[in-house]
């Protein structure tokens, strides 16, 4: 069984797709880091806060 190496066009398309997906992942990580920094800088909730009882109106 002969296995042909991928063509240059396939490699170029893969490279472009990989770069695009890497950029998306980096944006997601940046957003997560921003959220983590905001959460760390906010004061903790009061001791009687029950997230399981919280219902937005």
Chimera marker file (.cmm) of the C-alpha trace (Angstrom):
<marker_set name="trace">
<marker id="1" x="0.000" y="0.000" z="0.000" r="1" g="1" b="0" radius="0.5"/>
<marker id="2" x="1.513" y="3.282" z="-1.139" r="1" g="1" b="0" radius="0.5"/>
<marker id="3" x="1.042" y="6.327" z="1.027" r="1" g="1" b="0" radius="0.5"/>
<marker id="4" x="1.412" y="9.628" z="-0.747" r="1" g="1" b="0" radius="0.5"/>
<marker id="5" x="2.663" y="12.617" z="1.192" r="1" g="1" b="0" radius="0.5"/>
<marker id="6" x="0.180" y="15.476" z="1.458" r="1" g="1" b="0" radius="0.5"/>
<marker id="7" x="0.365" y="18.025" z="-1.311" r="1" g="1" b="0" radius="0.5"/>
<marker id="8" x="1.588" y="21.549" z="-0.718" r="1" g="1" b="0" radius="0.5"/>
<marker id="9" x="-1.987" y="22.831" z="-1.106" r="1" g="1" b="0" radius="0.5"/>
<marker id="10" x="-3.167" y="20.502" z="1.677" r="1" g="1" b="0" radius="0.5"/>
<marker id="11" x="-0.334" y="21.638" z="3.929" r="1" g="1" b="0" radius="0.5"/>
<marker id="12" x="-1.084" y="25.295" z="3.209" r="1" g="1" b="0" radius="0.5"/>
<marker id="13" x="-4.793" y="24.834" z="3.949" r="1" g="1" b="0" radius="0.5"/>
<marker id="14" x="-3.980" y="22.964" z="7.159" r="1" g="1" b="0" radius="0.5"/>
<marker id="15" x="-1.562" y="25.688" z="8.207" r="1" g="1" b="0" radius="0.5"/>
<marker id="16" x="-4.156" y="28.413" z="7.634" r="1" g="1" b="0" radius="0.5"/>
<marker id="17" x="-6.852" y="26.490" z="9.502" r="1" g="1" b="0" radius="0.5"/>
<marker id="18" x="-4.453" y="25.770" z="12.374" r="1" g="1" b="0" radius="0.5"/>
<marker id="19" x="-3.519" y="29.461" z="12.603" r="1" g="1" b="0" radius="0.5"/>
<marker id="20" x="-7.183" y="30.513" z="12.624" r="1" g="1" b="0" radius="0.5"/>
<marker id="21" x="-8.108" y="28.020" z="15.336" r="1" g="1" b="0" radius="0.5"/>
<marker id="22" x="-5.059" y="28.959" z="17.388" r="1" g="1" b="0" radius="0.5"/>
<marker id="23" x="-6.125" y="32.611" z="17.202" r="1" g="1" b="0" radius="0.5"/>
<marker id="24" x="-9.631" y="31.664" z="18.418" r="1" g="1" b="0" radius="0.5"/>
<marker id="25" x="-8.178" y="29.692" z="21.327" r="1" g="1" b="0" radius="0.5"/>
<marker id="26" x="-5.906" y="32.583" z="22.263" r="1" g="1" b="0" radius="0.5"/>
<marker id="27" x="-8.884" y="34.972" z="22.309" r="1" g="1" b="0" radius="0.5"/>
<marker id="28" x="-10.811" y="32.560" z="24.541" r="1" g="1" b="0" radius="0.5"/>
<marker id="29" x="-7.859" y="32.252" z="26.904" r="1" g="1" b="0" radius="0.5"/>
<marker id="30" x="-7.539" y="36.043" z="27.036" r="1" g="1" b="0" radius="0.5"/>
<marker id="31" x="-11.231" y="36.330" z="27.955" r="1" g="1" b="0" radius="0.5"/>
<marker id="32" x="-10.875" y="33.662" z="30.642" r="1" g="1" b="0" radius="0.5"/>
<marker id="33" x="-7.824" y="35.434" z="32.069" r="1" g="1" b="0" radius="0.5"/>
<marker id="34" x="-9.736" y="38.726" z="32.136" r="1" g="1" b="0" radius="0.5"/>
<marker id="35" x="-12.628" y="37.050" z="33.968" r="1" g="1" b="0" radius="0.5"/>
<marker id="36" x="-10.259" y="35.434" z="36.465" r="1" g="1" b="0" radius="0.5"/>
<marker id="37" x="-8.548" y="38.769" z="37.142" r="1" g="1" b="0" radius="0.5"/>
<marker id="38" x="-11.903" y="40.507" z="37.639" r="1" g="1" b="0" radius="0.5"/>
<marker id="39" x="-13.120" y="37.769" z="39.973" r="1" g="1" b="0" radius="0.5"/>
<marker id="40" x="-9.905" y="37.939" z="41.992" r="1" g="1" b="0" radius="0.5"/>
<marker id="41" x="-10.185" y="41.719" z="42.385" r="1" g="1" b="0" radius="0.5"/>
<marker id="42" x="-13.811" y="41.704" z="43.565" r="1" g="1" b="0" radius="0.5"/>
<marker id="43" x="-14.647" y="41.307" z="47.243" r="1" g="1" b="0" radius="0.5"/>
<marker id="44" x="-15.986" y="37.920" z="48.299" r="1" g="1" b="0" radius="0.5"/>
<marker id="45" x="-19.762" y="37.526" z="48.586" r="1" g="1" b="0" radius="0.5"/>
<marker id="46" x="-21.358" y="37.907" z="52.019" r="1" g="1" b="0" radius="0.5"/>
<marker id="47" x="-21.324" y="34.836" z="54.240" r="1" g="1" b="0" radius="0.5"/>
<marker id="48" x="-25.063" y="34.318" z="53.885" r="1" g="1" b="0" radius="0.5"/>
<marker id="49" x="-24.955" y="34.321" z="50.064" r="1" g="1" b="0" radius="0.5"/>
<marker id="50" x="-26.471" y="31.123" z="48.643" r="1" g="1" b="0" radius="0.5"/>
<marker id="51" x="-25.830" y="30.801" z="44.889" r="1" g="1" b="0" radius="0.5"/>
<marker id="52" x="-28.216" y="27.830" z="44.726" r="1" g="1" b="0" radius="0.5"/>
<marker id="53" x="-31.042" y="30.128" z="45.901" r="1" g="1" b="0" radius="0.5"/>
<marker id="54" x="-30.198" y="32.968" z="43.497" r="1" g="1" b="0" radius="0.5"/>
<marker id="55" x="-32.754" y="33.434" z="40.730" r="1" g="1" b="0" radius="0.5"/>
<marker id="56" x="-32.523" y="36.429" z="38.380" r="1" g="1" b="0" radius="0.5"/>
<marker id="57" x="-35.823" y="38.232" z="37.924" r="1" g="1" b="0" radius="0.5"/>
<link id1="1" id2="2" r="1" g="1" b="0" radius="0.2"/>
<link id1="2" id2="3" r="1" g="1" b="0" radius="0.2"/>
<link id1="3" id2="4" r="1" g="1" b="0" radius="0.2"/>
<link id1="4" id2="5" r="1" g="1" b="0" radius="0.2"/>
<link id1="5" id2="6" r="1" g="1" b="0" radius="0.2"/>
<link id1="6" id2="7" r="1" g="1" b="0" radius="0.2"/>
<link id1="7" id2="8" r="1" g="1" b="0" radius="0.2"/>
<link id1="8" id2="9" r="1" g="1" b="0" radius="0.2"/>
<link id1="9" id2="10" r="1" g="1" b="0" radius="0.2"/>
<link id1="10" id2="11" r="1" g="1" b="0" radius="0.2"/>
<link id1="11" id2="12" r="1" g="1" b="0" radius="0.2"/>
<link id1="12" id2="13" r="1" g="1" b="0" radius="0.2"/>
<link id1="13" id2="14" r="1" g="1" b="0" radius="0.2"/>
<link id1="14" id2="15" r="1" g="1" b="0" radius="0.2"/>
<link id1="15" id2="16" r="1" g="1" b="0" radius="0.2"/>
<link id1="16" id2="17" r="1" g="1" b="0" radius="0.2"/>
<link id1="17" id2="18" r="1" g="1" b="0" radius="0.2"/>
<link id1="18" id2="19" r="1" g="1" b="0" radius="0.2"/>
<link id1="19" id2="20" r="1" g="1" b="0" radius="0.2"/>
<link id1="20" id2="21" r="1" g="1" b="0" radius="0.2"/>
<link id1="21" id2="22" r="1" g="1" b="0" radius="0.2"/>
<link id1="22" id2="23" r="1" g="1" b="0" radius="0.2"/>
<link id1="23" id2="24" r="1" g="1" b="0" radius="0.2"/>
<link id1="24" id2="25" r="1" g="1" b="0" radius="0.2"/>
<link id1="25" id2="26" r="1" g="1" b="0" radius="0.2"/>
<link id1="26" id2="27" r="1" g="1" b="0" radius="0.2"/>
<link id1="27" id2="28" r="1" g="1" b="0" radius="0.2"/>
<link id1="28" id2="29" r="1" g="1" b="0" radius="0.2"/>
<link id1="29" id2="30" r="1" g="1" b="0" radius="0.2"/>
<link id1="30" id2="31" r="1" g="1" b="0" radius="0.2"/>
<link id1="31" id2="32" r="1" g="1" b="0" radius="0.2"/>
<link id1="32" id2="33" r="1" g="1" b="0" radius="0.2"/>
<link id1="33" id2="34" r="1" g="1" b="0" radius="0.2"/>
<link id1="34" id2="35" r="1" g="1" b="0" radius="0.2"/>
<link id1="35" id2="36" r="1" g="1" b="0" radius="0.2"/>
<link id1="36" id2="37" r="1" g="1" b="0" radius="0.2"/>
<link id1="37" id2="38" r="1" g="1" b="0" radius="0.2"/>
<link id1="38" id2="39" r="1" g="1" b="0" radius="0.2"/>
<link id1="39" id2="40" r="1" g="1" b="0" radius="0.2"/>
<link id1="40" id2="41" r="1" g="1" b="0" radius="0.2"/>
<link id1="41" id2="42" r="1" g="1" b="0" radius="0.2"/>
<link id1="42" id2="43" r="1" g="1" b="0" radius="0.2"/>
<link id1="43" id2="44" r="1" g="1" b="0" radius="0.2"/>
<link id1="44" id2="45" r="1" g="1" b="0" radius="0.2"/>
<link id1="45" id2="46" r="1" g="1" b="0" radius="0.2"/>
<link id1="46" id2="47" r="1" g="1" b="0" radius="0.2"/>
<link id1="47" id2="48" r="1" g="1" b="0" radius="0.2"/>
<link id1="48" id2="49" r="1" g="1" b="0" radius="0.2"/>
<link id1="49" id2="50" r="1" g="1" b="0" radius="0.2"/>
<link id1="50" id2="51" r="1" g="1" b="0" radius="0.2"/>
<link id1="51" id2="52" r="1" g="1" b="0" radius="0.2"/>
<link id1="52" id2="53" r="1" g="1" b="0" radius="0.2"/>
<link id1="53" id2="54" r="1" g="1" b="0" radius="0.2"/>
<link id1="54" id2="55" r="1" g="1" b="0" radius="0.2"/>
<link id1="55" id2="56" r="1" g="1" b="0" radius="0.2"/>
<link id1="56" id2="57" r="1" g="1" b="0" radius="0.2"/>
</marker_set>
